[in-house]
């Protein structure tokens, strides 16, 4: 039976491997993060005890259906949670920059100078809708140079040269002309490239990409993904990529974090997640992806029900009302503990808990020889 642990992220996961070698601590380490919204109807637990880690030069994809807390987790890192939301617990340890000891971003003032220096300088974020992220009142060049001069000791002329170089680097043609263009004069793909240029202009150690390709067509999506991968390889930055597209995950991820209703239900290396999913929700997500060569007469599999509002979260395991492997009297009453299956490989499900789970209900046990097809991007 796999070992169980409260928080196996980062160094603890390396110790769980039992190989005696101390792995370097992750660049970003989130432990027990809780971001809640206090409303008239009650407290909405949008993020409720999230643990995840992003290592140096790694790409971690955070996946799940809409409403699972992916974006709120990302915004919590940079102190961008809108009121009435606030971080009520946990830590966000950041080890980037030149600091010798980590800083807990969860404890910093969202409007304070220290977090403002980190935001855009050491950690940058690209949002889902580039048209909404770029101001139509200012040129692309104005918005780029403002970011550069805020974080780098450059003159206005030096910042302009650097901005044009960044536009060229992200593949925008005629960057000298585009420097003076407004967002409404550019296509969606070009606007997203401009957003990436702004995000990477100050050489961040971590790029958080919140579904940056969702609003783009498949061809432009592929180009943006290739661009991010190329820039990551040349700069050595880490990437936290938020998406619901498992085809994208299969293409770019080193590690995968699966979220459901504000909690992490499974995480691990991408190959293990796709070929040996542990949590029933992960398996259901993979099963709902159309397979290549699937005939017209075959129905697409879907997850029954819908993601409930965080304020309507059920007792016990939050996924049990939709789970085909749920055990009555157990899953609806017991908060599932986290089970460690290996280095950086965990799942939160009672099916793997001694005395609670039923071996026959474990995902994949009915046909272990069946090879799961990896979703294709696009």
GIDAQUI-V528087 format. One line per field, one symbol per residue. phi: phi as a letter, one per 20 degrees, with the letter a starting at -180 (. if undefined). psi: psi as a letter, one per 30 degrees, with the letter a starting at -180 (. if undefined). A space follows every 50 residues. Layout:
phi=???
psi=???
//
This chain:
phi=.ffdbfbefmfffffffmemeefffffccdclfccddecfepeeefccne cabcefmdddedcqfgneofffffffgdmdfffefbfdancceddemefe cfdeffeefgdffffffffnedcccdefdffeeeffecfgffffffffff dcfcfffffffffffffffeneflffffgeeeffedfffffffffffffd fdmfecdddelfdfedffffgfffffffffffffdnfecdddadefffgf edeeccdddblnceeabrggffffdbfeegfffffffeegefnffffeff fcefmbfffgfdfffmffeffdefdfdgncfecdfffededrglccbdbf fdegndfdgfefgnffbfefeeefgefn
psi=klkkleiglbeeeeeffgffkjkkklekjkkhkkjljjlefakjiekihk klkjlkgljkkjlllkgfgeeeeeeeeghgkkkgklkflaljkkgaagkf llkjffflkfgleeeeeejfeeklkklejeeffkkfflleeeeeeeeefe fkikleeeeeeeeeeeeeeggklifeefegllefflleeeeeeeeeeeeg eghlfkkjjjhfgeglleeeeeeeeeeeeeeeeffgllkjkklgjfeeef efkelkkkkkhgljfkllkeeeeefikekeeeeeeeffkkkkgklefkkk klklaljlkffgkllbkffefgkfgkjkfdfgfkjklkkkfakhjlljkf fgkkfeljeffkkfffiffkkkkkkkk.
//
